[in-house]
Structure formats: structure tokens, C-alpha cells
Amino acid sequence: MSTVMLVLVVLLSVAFDFINGFHDTANSIATSVSTRVLTPRTATMMSAGLNFVGALVSAKVAETIASGIVNEVLPSYVIAAALCGAIVWNLFTWYIALPSSSSHALIGSLVGAAVVQTWSLKTINWINILDKVIIPLFTSPLIGIVIGFLFMKLLYFFLRNAKQENVKHWFSKLQIASAALMAYSHGSNDAQKTMGIITMALVSGGVISADTGVPLWVKIVCATAMALGTSMGGWRIIKTVGMNMIKLQPVEGFAAETSAAAVIQVMTAIGAPVSTTHVISSSIMGVGSAKRLSAVNWSTAKSIVTAWFVTFPVTILLGMGFTFLFRLFPV
């Protein structure tokens, strides 16, 4: 691997992490902004800080991405192509205000790029893809809906005789804590995916060995890029998730954020690169359904779910396309 290409891969990784930050800001703060518990500026700054902290805590997800997806060392231009595919999809879905999975985008694009490079499906570790990627990415939204629904029902039961003014007062404070936990959880899972890509590139370039793990400087760079991206605020998607899908009260925002954060923390602990977008969106659907089914704007929800299903195959094609393009114009 040339030094130029290695630098390009690192820069593209940082760009992806930055875009991931502002694309997925809604995951952390949409509910607290929509309930007016926090101002957009305060929520964004808090989210950025806790995304940074969360990104430094663990490396299990990064290890899954670095060595658990592809069975062989990929050339640098293939990794760069995969990053380009994921970036294009993230920018497109941000532009149309649709919350899609950055995890799906990155992994799908990586799979497509690797298949074109080797012309073999055997280069992909399909067992790991199934166990740590596909199953969690599809089951976590279902878990998010169920936990959000049950948790909200439980809160309704315990608060059934409480005065609404008191409920709003106390849960306005509690939602700040749940938003903070959600931001931390987002950083602990999402930023690690880019750490894994950079680590893969460093191994490919012979800079580090495969058993070295994620270097500290990679963790800091990715955590910083994620935090800076988050600080920019993805207002288009915040409106879709926090306002268009359901009108939330502080107690409902607290339930959605707490449910989503719990699911993400479990997935992070087992090294599964789960989609935080899927989890928070489905938790909000579950919370809204606990109130009444008509409380959820199912038209908006349908658009979001559609994006979940098309992201993986579309980004596989994007990864393939960019790999062909990089072959034509080698760096």
C-alpha cells in the first residue's frame, strides 16, 4: 500500500465518521429537542461530548469490523471504495431527511467492494455477517419496539394517578439523563466502525500487525471526528425522527431514549455493530404505540423502515461501483 493511498483511506474514514456524526445526531437528541427539554444547541453540545467519551470506552465493535467481516487483507483502494459508497449513501439519505443506518451502509459497501476485488463470495465471513451484523441489525429494531412499548406501558401504570404537572416536571429532568446515556451509547457503538476500517487499512499497509488491536491515536481521531460531526447537528433527520413520526412528551422521550440506550449497550458489549438509527426509531414507534396506535405517523414510519431494507443492498452495489471506478483511475 502506498503512503498516499493509506492517507486517503484515513481521510475518507474521518470524513465518514464526521458525516456519521451529523447524520446520526438525531439518534441522540431528537426526542429531547422535540419535547423542548433541551435547546438544540445545548443538546447538540452534550451529545458531541458524550459521543467522544463513548467512542473511547470499548473496541469490540471495531474488532468485528476490522477482522470479522472479510477473510483476507484487502488492497487500500478497495477500502477507499467501500468508504466512498457509504459516504454517498449517508449524504443522500441526509439530503432527503431519511434516517438510515450508517452501519448498514458501511458494512454493505465493504461487502460489495470485497466481492468485486476477489470475484468470490468466499472472501466474506458470512457466519460473522449473520451472527454479529444481520441478525442484530434486524432483531434490534424489533427489540427496540417491544422494550419501548412495555417500558412505556409500565410507566403509564405507575404514573396513572400522578398529576401531569409533576410528571412533566420530573421527567423533563430525567430525560436529560436518558439523552446523555443515548449519546454515550451512540458513540460507544458507531464511532468504532470507522476505527475498524482504519485498523484494517493499517494492517493492509503493514503498519501494524493483525493482533495489535486498535491504536490509541485511531480511537482519538475517530472519536473527535464523530463529536465534531455531531456538533454540526443533523436538523433534517432530527425533524423526521423527533417531530414528524410522533409528538412526544418528556416521559415518552425518556422511555424511548432509555429503551434504545439499553439495547445498544447490550449489543456493544457483545461486539455487534448495531444500527443506532434503527434502535432509537423503533423505540419511538414502540413508545408511541403504547399511547395509542394512531399516535404514530405510520406513513413516516413506513418510509424509515423502507430505508432499513434498501440500505444494505444499495450500498453493496455502491461499493462494487466505486471499486470498479478506482480500478480505472488508480491512485
Residue pairs with C-beta under 8 A, 6 or more apart in sequence:
1 75
1 76
1 201
1 204
1 205
1 206
2 76
2 331
4 331
5 76
5 77
5 80
5 331
6 76
6 201
6 202
6 205
6 207
8 76
8 80
8 331
9 76
9 79
9 80
9 83
9 197
9 198
9 201
10 198
10 201
10 221
12 80
12 83
12 84
12 87
13 83
13 194
13 197
13 198
13 201
13 222
14 194
14 221
14 222
14 225
15 83
15 87
15 225
16 83
16 86
16 87
16 90
16 102
16 106
16 194
16 197
17 191
17 194
17 222
17 225
17 226
17 229
18 225
18 226
18 228
18 229
19 87
19 90
19 91
19 94
19 229
20 90
20 102
20 190
20 191
20 193
20 194
20 226
20 229
21 48
21 51
21 225
21 226
21 227
21 228
21 229
21 230
21 231
21 232
22 94
22 229
22 230
22 232
22 233
22 234
23 90
23 93
23 94
23 102
23 229
23 234
23 237
24 99
24 102
24 186
24 190
24 230
24 234
24 237
24 276
24 277
25 44
25 47
25 229
25 230
25 232
25 233
25 234
25 237
25 238
26 99
26 234
26 237
26 238
26 240
26 241
26 242
26 277
26 280
27 99
27 182
27 186
27 241
27 260
27 276
27 277
27 279
27 280
28 43
28 47
28 50
28 51
28 179
28 182
28 183
28 186
28 230
29 38
29 40
29 43
29 44
29 46
29 47
29 179
29 183
29 238
29 242
30 237
30 238
30 241
30 242
30 243
30 280
31 175
31 179
31 241
31 242
31 248
31 252
31 253
31 256
31 257
31 280
31 284
32 38
32 43
32 175
32 176
32 178
32 179
32 253
32 257
33 39
33 40
33 43
33 238
33 242
34 238
34 242
34 243
34 247
34 248
34 253
35 172
35 175
35 248
35 249
35 250
35 252
35 253
37 172
37 175
37 176
37 179
37 250
37 253
38 46
38 176
38 179
40 233
40 235
40 238
43 179
44 230
44 231
44 232
44 233
45 231
46 179
46 180
46 183
47 179
47 183
47 186
47 230
48 183
48 227
48 228
48 230
48 231
49 183
49 227
50 180
50 183
50 184
50 187
51 183
51 184
51 186
51 187
51 190
51 191
51 223
51 226
51 227
51 230
52 187
52 223
52 224
52 226
52 227
53 184
53 187
53 223
54 183
54 184
54 185
54 186
54 187
54 188
54 189
54 191
55 187
55 188
55 190
55 191
55 192
55 195
55 219
55 222
55 223
55 226
55 227
56 219
56 220
56 223
57 188
58 188
58 192
58 268
58 269
59 192
59 195
59 213
59 214
59 219
60 192
60 268
60 269
60 270
60 271
61 189
61 192
61 193
61 196
61 268
61 271
61 272
61 273
62 192
62 193
62 195
62 196
62 199
62 214
63 196
63 213
63 214
63 271
64 128
64 132
64 133
64 196
64 271
64 272
64 273
65 106
65 107
65 110
65 192
65 193
65 195
65 196
65 197
65 200
65 273
66 195
66 196
66 197
66 199
66 200
66 203
66 214
67 200
67 210
68 125
68 128
68 132
68 271
69 107
69 110
69 111
69 114
69 124
69 125
69 128
69 129
69 133
70 110
70 114
70 123
70 124
70 125
70 200
71 122
71 123
71 124
71 125
72 118
72 123
73 203
73 204
74 113
74 114
74 117
74 200
74 204
75 117
75 204
76 201
76 204
76 205
77 323
77 326
77 327
77 330
77 331
78 113
78 114
78 116
78 117
78 323
78 326
79 110
79 113
79 197
79 200
79 201
79 204
80 322
80 326
80 331
81 109
81 113
81 319
81 322
81 323
81 325
81 326
82 106
82 109
82 110
82 112
82 113
82 114
82 197
82 319
82 322
82 323
83 106
83 109
83 197
84 109
84 318
84 322
85 105
85 108
85 109
85 112
85 113
85 315
85 318
85 319
85 321
85 322
86 102
86 105
86 106
86 108
86 109
86 110
86 315
86 318
86 319
88 318
89 100
89 105
89 109
89 311
89 314
89 315
89 318
90 100
90 102
90 105
93 99
93 100
93 307
93 311
94 234
94 236
94 237
95 236
97 236
97 237
97 239
97 240
98 237
98 240
98 303
98 304
98 307
99 237
99 240
99 241
99 277
99 281
99 304
99 307
100 277
100 307
100 308
100 311
101 137
101 275
101 277
101 278
101 307
101 308
101 311
102 190
102 193
102 275
102 277
103 133
103 137
103 190
103 193
103 273
103 274
103 275
103 276
104 137
104 275
104 308
104 311
104 312
104 315
105 311
105 315
106 193
106 194
106 197
106 315
107 129
107 133
107 193
107 273
107 312
107 315
108 311
108 312
108 313
108 314
108 315
108 316
108 318
108 319
109 315
109 316
109 318
109 319
109 322
110 197
110 319
111 124
111 129
111 316
111 319
112 315
112 316
112 317
112 318
112 319
112 320
112 323
113 319
113 320
113 322
113 323
114 123
114 124
114 319
115 121
115 123
115 124
115 316
115 320
116 319
116 320
116 323
116 324
117 123
117 323
132 270
132 271
132 272
132 273
133 272
133 273
136 267
136 272
136 273
136 274
137 273
137 274
137 275
137 278
140 263
140 264
140 267
140 274
140 275
140 278
140 279
140 282
141 275
141 278
141 279
141 281
141 282
141 308
142 282
143 263
143 279
144 259
144 260
144 263
144 278
144 279
144 280
144 281
144 282
144 283
144 285
144 286
145 282
145 283
145 285
145 286
145 289
146 286
147 259
147 262
147 263
147 283
147 286
148 255
148 256
148 259
148 260
148 282
148 283
148 284
148 285
148 286
148 287
148 290
149 286
149 287
149 289
149 290
150 286
150 290
151 255
151 258
151 259
151 287
152 252
152 255
152 256
152 286
152 287
152 290
152 291
153 290
155 251
155 255
156 290
159 167
159 251
167 250
167 251
168 249
168 250
168 251
171 249
171 250
171 251
171 253
171 254
172 250
174 250
174 254
175 250
175 253
175 254
175 257
178 253
178 254
178 257
178 258
178 261
179 253
179 257
181 257
181 258
181 261
182 257
182 260
182 261
182 264
182 280
183 230
184 261
185 260
185 261
185 264
185 265
185 268
185 276
186 264
186 276
187 223
187 226
187 227
188 264
188 265
188 268
189 264
189 267
189 268
189 273
189 274
189 276
190 226
190 276
191 222
191 223
191 225
191 226
192 222
192 268
192 273
193 273
194 222
194 225
194 226
195 214
195 218
195 219
195 222
196 214
198 218
198 221
198 222
199 208
199 213
199 214
199 215
199 218
202 208
202 215
202 218
203 209
203 210
203 212
208 215
240 300
240 304
241 280
241 281
241 284
241 304
242 248
244 297
244 300
245 281
245 284
245 285
245 288
245 296
245 297
245 300
245 301
245 304
246 252
246 284
246 285
246 287
246 288
246 295
246 296
246 297
247 295
248 256
248 284
248 287
248 288
252 287
252 288
252 291
255 283
255 287
255 290
256 280
256 283
256 284
256 286
256 287
257 280
257 283
259 283
259 286
259 287
260 276
260 279
260 280
260 283
263 274
263 279
263 283
264 274
264 276
264 279
267 273
267 274
268 274
275 308
278 308
281 301
281 304
285 296
285 301
288 295
288 296
289 295
289 296
